[in-house]
C-alpha cells in the first residue's frame, strides 16, 4: 500500500515515507508531503525498491509462484545454482569456478581481488542456500552448513578450495560436523611469485626454458581433458 500511495502521488503531490515501525503483528507507516526525488528514495530506503522484483514476478508468474511456494513449504531448504555448476556435480566433476560469481563481478575468477571474491562467495553461497552461513575474518573463511554426509561435506570443501585456487590463492581446509574452516596460505603464493620473478629476470638459458614451460602449463588449465602424453611427461618429471 505504501508503494501504491507513493508511486501514484508522484505526478501531483508526492508523498514521502518518514518512518516504519513494527507493533506485534502490525506495521505502522508514517507518510508526509514531500518532493518527487525524496519520495522515490524513501520507498527504496524502507522497502528495498520492489518495483523491478514485482515486474519480474508479474512477467513470469508461472515460474516464480511455484518457486516461492517450494521455498516456503520446505522452510527455505531449497538450493538454487547455475545449470553448468549442477551439471558438473552430476558428472562427478569438482567445479573449477562459480558462474554466478563471475556474472556478478563481470570478469573471470582469476581477475577478482581476494577480498572481493570472499564477499561474493559469501553472498552467493548464502543466498543460493548452498550453505547456511559464511563468516569471514580477514582472509579466513568459516562455512556453516547442515549437510549430513561426510562425502558431501568433503566435496563442498574441495569445490571452495578449487574456487580459491582458481583465483590464485592456496587455502587449507578443515571440516567438522557442521562447519568448514578455510585458512589462507599466502606464504606459498608469495614464494611462487618470487620464483617466477627470478625466472623472468634471469638470463640463464635453463631458466628461460623453464619459464616457457611454465607458461605452456598455465595454458593447459583451460583444457578439460589432459592428453595421455602429458600425463606421461608429468610422471617423468616426478620420477626421472
C-alpha positions in Angstrom: 0.0 0.0 0.0 2.9 2.4 0.7 4.3 1.6 -2.7 0.9 2.3 -4.3 0.5 5.6 -2.4 4.0 6.9 -3.2 4.0 5.8 -6.8 0.7 7.3 -7.7 1.3 10.6 -5.8 4.5 11.5 -7.7 2.8 13.4 -10.5 0.6 15.6 -8.3 1.6 15.9 -4.7 4.4 13.5 -3.8 4.2 11.6 -0.5 7.4 10.5 1.3 7.7 7.7 3.8 9.0 9.1 7.1 9.2 6.0 9.3 8.2 2.4 9.5 7.6 0.7 12.9 6.5 -2.8 13.9 3.9 -3.3 16.6 3.4 -7.0 17.3 1.7 -8.2 14.1 1.0 -4.7 12.8 3.2 -2.3 10.8 2.8 1.5 11.3 3.9 3.6 8.3 4.3 7.4 8.7 3.8 9.5 5.5 4.2 13.1 4.7 4.1 15.5 1.8 7.5 15.9 0.0 9.1 16.2 -3.4 9.4 13.6 -6.1 13.1 12.7 -5.5 12.8 12.2 -1.8 9.5 10.3 -2.2 11.2 7.8 -4.5 14.3 7.5 -2.3 12.2 6.9 0.8 10.4 4.0 -0.9 13.7 2.3 -1.7 15.2 3.1 1.7 12.3 1.5 3.6 11.1 -1.2 1.3 14.2 -2.0 -0.8 13.0 -0.9 -4.3 10.5 -3.7 -5.1 9.4 -2.3 -8.5 11.9 -4.4 -10.5 11.1 -7.5 -8.5 7.4 -7.1 -8.9 7.8 -6.6 -12.6 9.9 -9.8 -12.8 7.3 -11.8 -10.9 4.4 -10.4 -12.9 6.3 -11.1 -16.1 6.6 -14.9 -15.3 4.2 -15.8 -12.5 4.0 -19.4 -13.8 7.7 -19.7 -12.9 8.0 -17.6 -9.8 4.9 -18.6 -7.8 5.9 -22.4 -7.7 9.5 -21.3 -6.7 8.2 -19.2 -3.8 5.8 -22.0 -2.7 8.6 -24.5 -2.8 10.9 -22.4 -0.6 8.2 -21.6 2.0 6.9 -25.2 2.1 10.5 -26.6 2.7 11.4 -23.8 5.2 13.9 -22.4 2.7 15.8 -25.6 2.3 15.9 -25.4 -1.5 19.2 -24.8 -3.3 19.5 -22.5 -6.4 22.6 -23.0 -8.5 23.6 -22.4 -12.2 22.9 -25.2 -14.6 26.5 -25.6 -15.6 27.5 -25.9 -11.9 24.9 -28.5 -11.3 25.9 -30.4 -14.4 29.5 -30.6 -13.2 28.3 -32.1 -9.9 26.0 -34.6 -11.8 29.1 -35.7 -13.8 31.1 -36.1 -10.6 33.4 -33.2 -11.5 34.6 -30.7 -9.0 33.6 -27.3 -10.5 36.6 -25.1 -11.1 34.7 -21.9 -10.8 31.3 -20.3 -9.9 29.4 -18.9 -12.8 27.1 -16.7 -10.7 30.2 -15.0 -9.1 31.7 -14.3 -12.5 28.4 -12.8 -13.7 28.2 -10.5 -10.6 31.9 -9.5 -10.8 31.7 -9.2 -14.6 35.1 -10.7 -15.0 36.8 -14.2 -14.7 37.5 -15.7 -11.2 41.3 -15.3 -11.6 40.9 -11.5 -12.1 38.8 -10.8 -8.9 40.7 -9.4 -5.9 40.7 -11.9 -3.0 38.7 -9.7 -0.6 36.0 -9.0 -3.2 35.9 -12.8 -4.1 35.4 -13.8 -0.5 32.5 -11.3 -0.2 30.9 -12.5 -3.4 31.3 -16.1 -2.3 29.6 -15.4 1.0 26.8 -13.5 -0.8 26.2 -16.2 -3.5 26.5 -19.2 -1.2 24.2 -17.8 1.4 21.5 -16.5 -0.9 21.5 -19.7 -3.1 21.2 -21.7 0.2 24.2 -23.9 -0.7 25.3 -23.3 2.9 23.6 -21.8 6.0 26.1 -19.1 6.7 29.6 -17.8 5.8 31.7 -15.8 8.2 34.9 -14.0 7.0 37.7 -13.0 9.4 40.4 -11.2 7.5 41.2 -13.8 4.8 39.9 -16.8 6.8 36.6 -18.2 5.9 34.2 -20.2 8.1 31.4 -22.1 6.4 28.4 -23.3 8.4 26.2 -26.0 6.9 23.8 -28.8 7.9 24.8 -31.5 5.4 24.6 -35.0 6.9 27.0 -37.0 4.8 30.8 -36.7 5.2 31.3 -37.2 1.4 29.1 -34.3 0.6 30.9 -32.0 3.1 34.3 -33.1 1.6 33.1 -32.3 -1.9 31.8 -28.9 -0.8 35.2 -28.2 0.8 37.0 -29.2 -2.4 34.8 -27.0 -4.5 35.5 -24.0 -2.4 39.3 -24.8 -2.3 39.4 -25.2 -6.1 37.5 -21.9 -6.5 40.0 -20.1 -4.3 42.9 -21.8 -6.1 41.5 -20.7 -9.5 41.8 -17.2 -8.0 45.5 -17.8 -7.4 45.3 -18.4 -3.6 46.1 -21.6 -1.7 44.0 -22.5 1.4 44.0 -25.3 4.0 40.6 -26.7 4.7 39.4 -28.5 7.9 35.9 -29.7 8.4 33.7 -30.8 11.4 30.1 -32.0 11.7 28.6 -28.6 10.6 31.5 -26.3 9.9 34.3 -25.9 7.3 37.3 -23.7 8.2 39.4 -22.4 5.3 42.8 -20.8 6.2 44.8 -18.8 3.7 48.4 -19.8 2.9 49.8 -16.6 1.5 53.4 -17.7 2.2 53.1 -20.3 -0.6 51.8 -17.8 -3.1 54.4 -15.2 -2.2 57.2 -17.8 -2.7 55.8 -18.9 -6.1 55.7 -15.2 -7.2 59.3 -14.7 -6.1 60.4 -17.8 -8.1 58.6 -16.6 -11.2 60.0 -13.1 -10.8 63.5 -14.5 -10.5 63.0 -16.6 -13.6 61.7 -13.6 -15.6 64.8 -11.5 -14.8 67.3 -14.4 -15.2 69.5 -14.5 -18.4 70.3 -18.2 -17.8 69.2 -20.4 -20.7 67.8 -23.1 -18.5 65.7 -20.6 -16.5 64.3 -19.1 -19.7 63.4 -22.6 -21.0 61.7 -23.3 -17.6 59.7 -20.1 -17.8 58.5 -21.0 -21.3 57.5 -24.4 -20.0 55.6 -22.9 -17.0 53.8 -20.5 -19.4 52.8 -23.6 -21.5 51.5 -25.4 -18.5 49.5 -22.3 -17.5 47.7 -22.5 -20.8 46.7 -26.1 -20.2 44.3 -25.3 -17.3 41.6 -24.4 -19.8 41.7 -27.8 -21.4 39.1 -30.2 -19.8 40.9 -33.5 -20.7 44.6 -33.6 -20.4 46.1 -35.9 -23.2 47.9 -39.1 -22.1 51.2 -37.9 -23.5 51.2 -35.0 -20.9 50.4 -37.4 -18.1 53.4 -39.5 -19.1 55.5 -36.3 -19.2 54.4 -35.4 -15.7 55.4 -38.8 -14.4 58.8 -38.5 -16.0 59.3 -35.1 -14.3 58.5 -36.6 -10.9 60.4 -39.8 -11.5 63.2 -39.1 -13.9 
